[in-house]
Amino acid sequence: MSPAPEARTWAEALDALELDVAEVERLLLVIEADPDVVPDLSAAWTAPAEPLPAEVAPRAAALLTRHQQAVERVTAAMAAIRRQQVRSNRLASRLDQRPENRPVYVDRAV
């Protein structure tokens, strides 16, 4: 017996979402290894209009857990980037206030 059309639609939608979550997880590993990398995150997922069939609910629940974990990691990475940016701005501000670090130009004949 083949699955209902709604189940096939949801299975395909969950396949697409799973690929998106896997890509975010991969990019997080890249960012965690090298914070200077700026990934391009342009994925957009839309749920099917049909209600979620019971036969794909366990898979959807597992994917939701993975997605929530990825969101937590992205949020943590964004917070770390903000903290680093604040530190960098403070350092740049302090360096700009030191007279010995300001450029000095002297115009003289040689």
N, CA, C and O atoms as CSV, one atom per row, in Angstrom:
chain,resi,resn,atom,element,x,y,z
A,1,MET,N,N,0.840,-1.174,0.000
A,1,MET,CA,C,0.000,0.000,0.000
A,1,MET,C,C,0.890,1.245,0.000
A,1,MET,O,O,1.775,1.386,0.844
A,2,SER,N,N,0.646,2.140,-0.954
A,2,SER,CA,C,1.469,3.345,-1.058
A,2,SER,C,C,0.972,4.412,-0.083
A,2,SER,O,O,-0.208,4.431,0.267
A,3,PRO,N,N,1.865,5.295,0.355
A,3,PRO,CA,C,1.463,6.329,1.301
A,3,PRO,C,C,0.480,7.308,0.669
A,3,PRO,O,O,0.450,7.487,-0.548
A,4,ALA,N,N,-0.314,7.929,1.514
A,4,ALA,CA,C,-1.287,8.918,1.049
A,4,ALA,C,C,-0.553,10.098,0.416
A,4,ALA,O,O,0.605,10.353,0.746
A,5,PRO,N,N,-1.222,10.829,-0.502
A,5,PRO,CA,C,-0.571,11.986,-1.140
A,5,PRO,C,C,-0.065,13.012,-0.116
A,5,PRO,O,O,0.981,13.628,-0.318
A,6,GLU,N,N,-0.809,13.192,0.980
A,6,GLU,CA,C,-0.376,14.153,2.003
A,6,GLU,C,C,0.937,13.704,2.631
A,6,GLU,O,O,1.819,14.521,2.898
A,7,ALA,N,N,1.061,12.402,2.865
A,7,ALA,CA,C,2.281,11.867,3.467
A,7,ALA,C,C,3.460,12.047,2.520
A,7,ALA,O,O,4.562,12.378,2.957
A,8,ARG,N,N,3.234,11.830,1.220
A,8,ARG,CA,C,4.307,12.034,0.240
A,8,ARG,C,C,4.711,13.502,0.207
A,8,ARG,O,O,5.899,13.823,0.177
A,9,THR,N,N,3.718,14.394,0.213
A,9,THR,CA,C,4.000,15.832,0.201
A,9,THR,C,C,4.816,16.225,1.422
A,9,THR,O,O,5.801,16.955,1.314
A,10,TRP,N,N,4.398,15.733,2.588
A,10,TRP,CA,C,5.118,16.049,3.820
A,10,TRP,C,C,6.495,15.401,3.847
A,10,TRP,O,O,7.453,15.996,4.342
A,11,ALA,N,N,6.598,14.197,3.323
A,11,ALA,CA,C,7.901,13.531,3.282
A,11,ALA,C,C,8.874,14.338,2.430
A,11,ALA,O,O,10.039,14.492,2.799
A,12,GLU,N,N,8.408,14.852,1.297
A,12,GLU,CA,C,9.256,15.679,0.437
A,12,GLU,C,C,9.611,16.989,1.134
A,12,GLU,O,O,10.748,17.451,1.046
A,13,ALA,N,N,8.651,17.582,1.819
A,13,ALA,CA,C,8.908,18.834,2.538
A,13,ALA,C,C,9.900,18.606,3.673
A,13,ALA,O,O,10.775,19.440,3.910
A,14,LEU,N,N,9.772,17.494,4.367
A,14,LEU,CA,C,10.701,17.182,5.450
A,14,LEU,C,C,12.093,16.874,4.899
A,14,LEU,O,O,13.098,17.190,5.535
A,15,ASP,N,N,12.152,16.252,3.706
A,15,ASP,CA,C,13.451,16.027,3.058
A,15,ASP,C,C,14.154,17.365,2.822
A,15,ASP,O,O,15.340,17.512,3.116
A,16,ALA,N,N,13.414,18.331,2.291
A,16,ALA,CA,C,13.982,19.653,2.018
A,16,ALA,C,C,14.411,20.338,3.315
A,16,ALA,O,O,15.485,20.936,3.377
A,17,LEU,N,N,13.579,20.251,4.342
A,17,LEU,CA,C,13.914,20.871,5.622
A,17,LEU,C,C,15.132,20.200,6.241
A,17,LEU,O,O,15.991,20.868,6.817
A,18,GLU,N,N,15.205,18.887,6.122
A,18,GLU,CA,C,16.343,18.162,6.681
A,18,GLU,C,C,17.639,18.581,5.996
A,18,GLU,O,O,18.671,18.719,6.653
A,19,LEU,N,N,17.593,18.785,4.687
A,19,LEU,CA,C,18.775,19.261,3.967
A,19,LEU,C,C,19.171,20.660,4.452
A,19,LEU,O,O,20.357,20.951,4.611
A,20,ASP,N,N,18.177,21.523,4.685
A,20,ASP,CA,C,18.457,22.872,5.193
A,20,ASP,C,C,19.096,22.826,6.579
A,20,ASP,O,O,20.068,23.536,6.838
A,21,VAL,N,N,18.561,22.008,7.455
A,21,VAL,CA,C,19.111,21.894,8.814
A,21,VAL,C,C,20.523,21.316,8.758
A,21,VAL,O,O,21.411,21.776,9.477
A,22,ALA,N,N,20.730,20.324,7.918
A,22,ALA,CA,C,22.065,19.737,7.776
A,22,ALA,C,C,23.058,20.781,7.260
A,22,ALA,O,O,24.208,20.808,7.698
A,23,GLU,N,N,22.629,21.627,6.347
A,23,GLU,CA,C,23.508,22.678,5.829
A,23,GLU,C,C,23.842,23.694,6.920
A,23,GLU,O,O,24.986,24.139,7.015
A,24,VAL,N,N,22.869,24.066,7.738
A,24,VAL,CA,C,23.129,24.985,8.857
A,24,VAL,C,C,24.098,24.340,9.840
A,24,VAL,O,O,25.019,24.997,10.326
A,25,GLU,N,N,23.897,23.067,10.134
A,25,GLU,CA,C,24.811,22.362,11.046
A,25,GLU,C,C,26.231,22.338,10.478
A,25,GLU,O,O,27.200,22.516,11.216
A,26,ARG,N,N,26.352,22.117,9.169
A,26,ARG,CA,C,27.664,22.109,8.526
A,26,ARG,C,C,28.306,23.491,8.608
A,26,ARG,O,O,29.493,23.612,8.913
A,27,LEU,N,N,27.523,24.530,8.334
A,27,LEU,CA,C,28.053,25.888,8.396
A,27,LEU,C,C,28.454,26.269,9.815
A,27,LEU,O,O,29.428,26.997,10.009
A,28,LEU,N,N,27.721,25.787,10.800
A,28,LEU,CA,C,28.092,26.059,12.191
A,28,LEU,C,C,29.446,25.437,12.520
A,28,LEU,O,O,30.252,26.045,13.224
A,29,LEU,N,N,29.697,24.247,12.024
A,29,LEU,CA,C,31.007,23.629,12.236
A,29,LEU,C,C,32.111,24.461,11.591
A,29,LEU,O,O,33.192,24.613,12.159
A,30,VAL,N,N,31.839,24.994,10.412
A,30,VAL,CA,C,32.811,25.843,9.719
A,30,VAL,C,C,33.060,27.107,10.529
A,30,VAL,O,O,34.210,27.500,10.722
A,31,ILE,N,N,31.995,27.750,11.005
A,31,ILE,CA,C,32.110,28.984,11.787
A,31,ILE,C,C,32.843,28.721,13.096
A,31,ILE,O,O,33.686,29.516,13.511
A,32,GLU,N,N,32.524,27.610,13.741
A,32,GLU,CA,C,33.183,27.282,15.008
A,32,GLU,C,C,34.673,27.018,14.797
A,32,GLU,O,O,35.481,27.296,15.684
A,33,ALA,N,N,35.042,26.487,13.639
A,33,ALA,CA,C,36.449,26.223,13.345
A,33,ALA,C,C,37.178,27.499,12.919
A,33,ALA,O,O,38.360,27.665,13.220
A,34,ASP,N,N,36.486,28.395,12.225
A,34,ASP,CA,C,37.097,29.642,11.748
A,34,ASP,C,C,36.071,30.760,11.847
A,34,ASP,O,O,35.248,30.915,10.945
A,35,PRO,N,N,36.101,31.554,12.936
A,35,PRO,CA,C,35.099,32.602,13.149
A,35,PRO,C,C,35.102,33.702,12.094
A,35,PRO,O,O,34.153,34.484,12.020
A,36,ASP,N,N,36.154,33.778,11.272
A,36,ASP,CA,C,36.210,34.816,10.248
A,36,ASP,C,C,35.382,34.477,9.014
A,36,ASP,O,O,35.184,35.331,8.149
A,37,VAL,N,N,34.901,33.249,8.922
A,37,VAL,CA,C,34.097,32.833,7.774
A,37,VAL,C,C,32.689,33.433,7.906
A,37,VAL,O,O,32.073,33.382,8.971
A,38,VAL,N,N,32.203,33.997,6.808
A,38,VAL,CA,C,30.853,34.549,6.786
A,38,VAL,C,C,30.040,33.720,5.794
A,38,VAL,O,O,30.158,33.908,4.583
A,39,PRO,N,N,29.215,32.801,6.305
A,39,PRO,CA,C,28.467,31.924,5.393
A,39,PRO,C,C,27.262,32.637,4.788
A,39,PRO,O,O,26.766,33.625,5.329
A,40,ASP,N,N,26.812,32.120,3.671
A,40,ASP,CA,C,25.611,32.627,3.020
A,40,ASP,C,C,24.452,31.720,3.395
A,40,ASP,O,O,24.372,30.579,2.941
A,41,LEU,N,N,23.560,32.232,4.223
A,41,LEU,CA,C,22.384,31.464,4.635
A,41,LEU,C,C,21.164,32.048,3.944
A,41,LEU,O,O,20.658,33.101,4.335
A,42,SER,N,N,20.701,31.364,2.925
A,42,SER,CA,C,19.574,31.900,2.175
A,42,SER,C,C,18.434,30.889,2.031
A,42,SER,O,O,17.581,31.031,1.155
A,43,ALA,N,N,18.422,29.887,2.879
A,43,ALA,CA,C,17.390,28.848,2.769
A,43,ALA,C,C,16.062,29.350,3.330
A,43,ALA,O,O,16.024,30.034,4.353
A,44,ALA,N,N,14.996,29.006,2.657
A,44,ALA,CA,C,13.654,29.330,3.127
A,44,ALA,C,C,12.800,28.079,2.953
A,44,ALA,O,O,12.796,27.469,1.883
A,45,TRP,N,N,12.089,27.704,3.986
A,45,TRP,CA,C,11.280,26.486,3.949
A,45,TRP,C,C,9.833,26.849,4.229
A,45,TRP,O,O,9.550,27.671,5.101
A,46,THR,N,N,8.930,26.247,3.503
A,46,THR,CA,C,7.503,26.464,3.705
A,46,THR,C,C,6.838,25.117,3.918
A,46,THR,O,O,7.041,24.182,3.145
A,47,ALA,N,N,6.039,25.027,4.978
A,47,ALA,CA,C,5.316,23.784,5.270
A,47,ALA,C,C,4.200,23.589,4.253
A,47,ALA,O,O,3.616,24.563,3.777
A,48,PRO,N,N,3.902,22.340,3.919
A,48,PRO,CA,C,2.766,22.074,3.028
A,48,PRO,C,C,1.455,22.547,3.648
A,48,PRO,O,O,1.336,22.667,4.868
A,49,ALA,N,N,0.490,22.810,2.798
A,49,ALA,CA,C,-0.807,23.292,3.276
A,49,ALA,C,C,-1.598,22.184,3.973
A,49,ALA,O,O,-2.453,22.463,4.812
A,50,GLU,N,N,-1.311,20.926,3.624
A,50,GLU,CA,C,-2.037,19.810,4.209
A,50,GLU,C,C,-1.592,19.604,5.661
A,50,GLU,O,O,-0.457,19.924,6.015
A,51,PRO,N,N,-2.482,19.071,6.496
A,51,PRO,CA,C,-2.086,18.750,7.879
A,51,PRO,C,C,-1.016,17.664,7.894
A,51,PRO,O,O,-0.930,16.840,6.983
A,52,LEU,N,N,-0.214,17.682,8.933
A,52,LEU,CA,C,0.852,16.697,9.080
A,52,LEU,C,C,0.254,15.319,9.342
A,52,LEU,O,O,-0.460,15.140,10.329
A,53,PRO,N,N,0.531,14.342,8.479
A,53,PRO,CA,C,0.015,12.985,8.709
A,53,PRO,C,C,0.736,12.326,9.889
A,53,PRO,O,O,1.913,12.592,10.136
A,54,ALA,N,N,0.032,11.485,10.595
A,54,ALA,CA,C,0.590,10.809,11.774
A,54,ALA,C,C,1.797,9.952,11.425
A,54,ALA,O,O,2.700,9.794,12.247
A,55,GLU,N,N,1.826,9.398,10.217
A,55,GLU,CA,C,2.926,8.504,9.858
A,55,GLU,C,C,4.278,9.218,9.710
A,55,GLU,O,O,5.323,8.573,9.798
A,56,VAL,N,N,4.273,10.523,9.490
A,56,VAL,CA,C,5.546,11.251,9.397
A,56,VAL,C,C,5.802,12.120,10.633
A,56,VAL,O,O,6.813,12.820,10.697
A,57,ALA,N,N,4.903,12.081,11.603
A,57,ALA,CA,C,5.042,12.895,12.818
A,57,ALA,C,C,6.331,12.595,13.601
A,57,ALA,O,O,6.981,13.538,14.052
A,58,PRO,N,N,6.728,11.326,13.781
A,58,PRO,CA,C,7.981,11.078,14.514
A,58,PRO,C,C,9.201,11.704,13.828
A,58,PRO,O,O,10.077,12.264,14.486
A,59,ARG,N,N,9.240,11.600,12.510
A,59,ARG,CA,C,10.351,12.209,11.774
A,59,ARG,C,C,10.324,13.730,11.923
A,59,ARG,O,O,11.365,14.357,12.122
A,60,ALA,N,N,9.129,14.320,11.827
A,60,ALA,CA,C,8.999,15.768,11.980
A,60,ALA,C,C,9.427,16.211,13.382
A,60,ALA,O,O,10.069,17.250,13.531
A,61,ALA,N,N,9.080,15.435,14.399
A,61,ALA,CA,C,9.457,15.770,15.777
A,61,ALA,C,C,10.974,15.713,15.948
A,61,ALA,O,O,11.558,16.586,16.590
A,62,ALA,N,N,11.615,14.692,15.378
A,62,ALA,CA,C,13.070,14.570,15.471
A,62,ALA,C,C,13.752,15.725,14.740
A,62,ALA,O,O,14.751,16.267,15.214
A,63,LEU,N,N,13.209,16.094,13.594
A,63,LEU,CA,C,13.759,17.202,12.826
A,63,LEU,C,C,13.563,18.526,13.555
A,63,LEU,O,O,14.431,19.397,13.511
A,64,LEU,N,N,12.436,18.674,14.216
A,64,LEU,CA,C,12.185,19.871,15.012
A,64,LEU,C,C,13.221,20.003,16.133
A,64,LEU,O,O,13.699,21.103,16.408
A,65,THR,N,N,13.562,18.902,16.767
A,65,THR,CA,C,14.586,18.919,17.823
A,65,THR,C,C,15.927,19.356,17.253
A,65,THR,O,O,16.605,20.200,17.840
A,66,ARG,N,N,16.319,18.786,16.108
A,66,ARG,CA,C,17.572,19.187,15.464
A,66,ARG,C,C,17.554,20.660,15.096
A,66,ARG,O,O,18.542,21.372,15.274
A,67,HIS,N,N,16.416,21.106,14.579
A,67,HIS,CA,C,16.282,22.512,14.191
A,67,HIS,C,C,16.427,23.421,15.403
A,67,HIS,O,O,17.122,24.434,15.331
A,68,GLN,N,N,15.788,23.080,16.506
A,68,GLN,CA,C,15.883,23.893,17.720
A,68,GLN,C,C,17.321,23.935,18.237
A,68,GLN,O,O,17.785,24.979,18.695
A,69,GLN,N,N,18.023,22.812,18.167
A,69,GLN,CA,C,19.427,22.781,18.590
A,69,GLN,C,C,20.280,23.670,17.687
A,69,GLN,O,O,21.174,24.369,18.164
A,70,ALA,N,N,20.004,23.642,16.391
A,70,ALA,CA,C,20.745,24.492,15.451
A,70,ALA,C,C,20.461,25.968,15.733
A,70,ALA,O,O,21.368,26.798,15.670
A,71,VAL,N,N,19.208,26.294,16.041
A,71,VAL,CA,C,18.853,27.678,16.369
A,71,VAL,C,C,19.615,28.137,17.610
A,71,VAL,O,O,20.109,29.264,17.654
A,72,GLU,N,N,19.714,27.272,18.617
A,72,GLU,CA,C,20.459,27.615,19.830
A,72,GLU,C,C,21.932,27.862,19.509
A,72,GLU,O,O,22.535,28.798,20.034
A,73,ARG,N,N,22.504,27.035,18.658
A,73,ARG,CA,C,23.914,27.204,18.292
A,73,ARG,C,C,24.126,28.468,17.473
A,73,ARG,O,O,25.121,29.167,17.661
A,74,VAL,N,N,23.200,28.769,16.563
A,74,VAL,CA,C,23.301,29.998,15.775
A,74,VAL,C,C,23.187,31.213,16.696
A,74,VAL,O,O,23.936,32.178,16.546
A,75,THR,N,N,22.255,31.169,17.643
A,75,THR,CA,C,22.087,32.265,18.590
A,75,THR,C,C,23.357,32.466,19.406
A,75,THR,O,O,23.783,33.602,19.616
A,76,ALA,N,N,23.964,31.383,19.866
A,76,ALA,CA,C,25.211,31.472,20.630
A,76,ALA,C,C,26.332,32.041,19.763
A,76,ALA,O,O,27.118,32.864,20.232
A,77,ALA,N,N,26.411,31.615,18.514
A,77,ALA,CA,C,27.446,32.125,17.606
A,77,ALA,C,C,27.248,33.618,17.354
A,77,ALA,O,O,28.218,34.375,17.313
A,78,MET,N,N,26.005,34.040,17.187
A,78,MET,CA,C,25.725,35.462,16.984
A,78,MET,C,C,26.103,36.276,18.213
A,78,MET,O,O,26.656,37.369,18.087
A,79,ALA,N,N,25.812,35.758,19.395
A,79,ALA,CA,C,26.175,36.458,20.635
A,79,ALA,C,C,27.691,36.573,20.746
A,79,ALA,O,O,28.205,37.618,21.145
A,80,ALA,N,N,28.406,35.511,20.396
A,80,ALA,CA,C,29.874,35.551,20.446
A,80,ALA,C,C,30.412,36.585,19.464
A,80,ALA,O,O,31.365,37.303,19.770
A,81,ILE,N,N,29.811,36.657,18.306
A,81,ILE,CA,C,30.239,37.654,17.309
A,81,ILE,C,C,29.987,39.065,17.836
A,81,ILE,O,O,30.832,39.948,17.686
A,82,ARG,N,N,28.813,39.278,18.457
A,82,ARG,CA,C,28.518,40.597,19.033
A,82,ARG,C,C,29.527,40.964,20.118
A,82,ARG,O,O,30.010,42.096,20.157
A,83,ARG,N,N,29.852,40.007,21.005
A,83,ARG,CA,C,30.831,40.275,22.058
A,83,ARG,C,C,32.188,40.633,21.455
A,83,ARG,O,O,32.843,41.574,21.902
A,84,GLN,N,N,32.599,39.885,20.451
A,84,GLN,CA,C,33.881,40.163,19.802
A,84,GLN,C,C,33.859,41.531,19.129
A,84,GLN,O,O,34.857,42.251,19.158
A,85,GLN,N,N,32.752,41.888,18.534
A,85,GLN,CA,C,32.641,43.191,17.880
A,85,GLN,C,C,32.744,44.320,18.907
A,85,GLN,O,O,33.406,45.327,18.657
A,86,VAL,N,N,32.093,44.157,20.057
A,86,VAL,CA,C,32.176,45.161,21.121
A,86,VAL,C,C,33.624,45.288,21.590
A,86,VAL,O,O,34.126,46.401,21.752
A,87,ARG,N,N,34.293,44.169,21.807
A,87,ARG,CA,C,35.701,44.206,22.229
A,87,ARG,C,C,36.574,44.903,21.191
A,87,ARG,O,O,37.431,45.718,21.533
A,88,SER,N,N,36.352,44.581,19.938
A,88,SER,CA,C,37.133,45.203,18.865
A,88,SER,C,C,36.891,46.706,18.811
A,88,SER,O,O,37.827,47.487,18.637
A,89,ASN,N,N,35.629,47.107,18.962
A,89,ASN,CA,C,35.310,48.536,18.948
A,89,ASN,C,C,35.954,49.255,20.128
A,89,ASN,O,O,36.473,50.361,19.975
A,90,ARG,N,N,35.922,48.632,21.300
A,90,ARG,CA,C,36.568,49.239,22.479
A,90,ARG,C,C,38.072,49.385,22.266
A,90,ARG,O,O,38.655,50.427,22.566
A,91,LEU,N,N,38.681,48.341,21.750
A,91,LEU,CA,C,40.118,48.383,21.504
A,91,LEU,C,C,40.450,49.471,20.487
A,91,LEU,O,O,41.380,50.251,20.693
A,92,ALA,N,N,39.705,49.527,19.405
A,92,ALA,CA,C,39.950,50.545,18.382
A,92,ALA,C,C,39.776,51.943,18.963
A,92,ALA,O,O,40.543,52.851,18.643
A,93,SER,N,N,38.780,52.116,19.808
A,93,SER,CA,C,38.542,53.410,20.442
A,93,SER,C,C,39.717,53.801,21.329
A,93,SER,O,O,40.172,54.944,21.296
A,94,ARG,N,N,40.212,52.848,22.126
A,94,ARG,CA,C,41.349,53.134,23.012
A,94,ARG,C,C,42.609,53.450,22.199
A,94,ARG,O,O,43.357,54.362,22.548
A,95,LEU,N,N,42.842,52.716,21.138
A,95,LEU,CA,C,44.022,52.961,20.309
A,95,LEU,C,C,43.958,54.326,19.636
A,95,LEU,O,O,44.982,54.990,19.478
A,96,ASP,N,N,42.762,54.746,19.239
A,96,ASP,CA,C,42.599,56.052,18.603
A,96,ASP,C,C,42.869,57.191,19.573
A,96,ASP,O,O,43.201,58.294,19.138
A,97,GLN,N,N,42.737,56.958,20.875
A,97,GLN,CA,C,42.920,58.012,21.864
A,97,GLN,C,C,44.377,58.175,22.288
A,97,GLN,O,O,44.697,59.145,22.975
A,98,ARG,N,N,45.249,57.288,21.915
A,98,ARG,CA,C,46.670,57.392,22.276
A,98,ARG,C,C,47.385,58.300,21.266
A,98,ARG,O,O,47.401,58.014,20.068
A,99,PRO,N,N,47.966,59.380,21.755
A,99,PRO,CA,C,48.612,60.308,20.815
A,99,PRO,C,C,49.753,59.669,20.028
A,99,PRO,O,O,49.998,60.047,18.882
A,100,GLU,N,N,50.455,58.707,20.628
A,100,GLU,CA,C,51.589,58.114,19.918
A,100,GLU,C,C,51.157,57.236,18.744
A,100,GLU,O,O,51.984,56.876,17.906
A,101,ASN,N,N,49.897,56.896,18.675
A,101,ASN,CA,C,49.420,56.055,17.581
A,101,ASN,C,C,48.757,56.847,16.462
A,101,ASN,O,O,48.329,56.284,15.454
A,102,ARG,N,N,48.679,58.160,16.654
A,102,ARG,CA,C,48.072,58.976,15.603
A,102,ARG,C,C,49.125,59.266,14.532
A,102,ARG,O,O,50.291,59.483,14.861
A,103,PRO,N,N,48.741,59.274,13.288
A,103,PRO,CA,C,49.714,59.564,12.239
A,103,PRO,C,C,50.178,61.024,12.330
A,103,PRO,O,O,49.397,61.926,12.633
A,104,VAL,N,N,51.429,61.219,12.066
A,104,VAL,CA,C,52.010,62.556,12.077
A,104,VAL,C,C,52.708,62.741,10.734
A,104,VAL,O,O,53.485,61.892,10.296
A,105,TYR,N,N,52.417,63.855,10.098
A,105,TYR,CA,C,53.022,64.149,8.822
A,105,TYR,C,C,53.892,65.397,8.975
A,105,TYR,O,O,53.457,66.415,9.513
A,106,VAL,N,N,55.108,65.297,8.499
A,106,VAL,CA,C,56.026,66.424,8.548
A,106,VAL,C,C,56.418,66.757,7.121
A,106,VAL,O,O,56.897,65.895,6.384
A,107,ASP,N,N,56.218,67.989,6.737
A,107,ASP,CA,C,56.569,68.426,5.396
A,107,ASP,C,C,57.886,69.187,5.492
A,107,ASP,O,O,57.939,70.285,6.046
A,108,ARG,N,N,58.938,68.601,4.952
A,108,ARG,CA,C,60.225,69.291,4.964
A,108,ARG,C,C,61.007,68.948,3.704
A,108,ARG,O,O,60.828,67.893,3.095
A,109,ALA,N,N,61.844,69.840,3.352
A,109,ALA,CA,C,62.660,69.634,2.170
A,109,ALA,C,C,63.803,68.685,2.499
A,109,ALA,O,O,64.368,68.739,3.591
A,110,VAL,N,N,64.130,67.850,1.589
A,110,VAL,CA,C,65.215,66.916,1.808
A,110,VAL,C,C,66.426,67.346,1.039
A,110,VAL,O,O,67.460,66.680,1.093
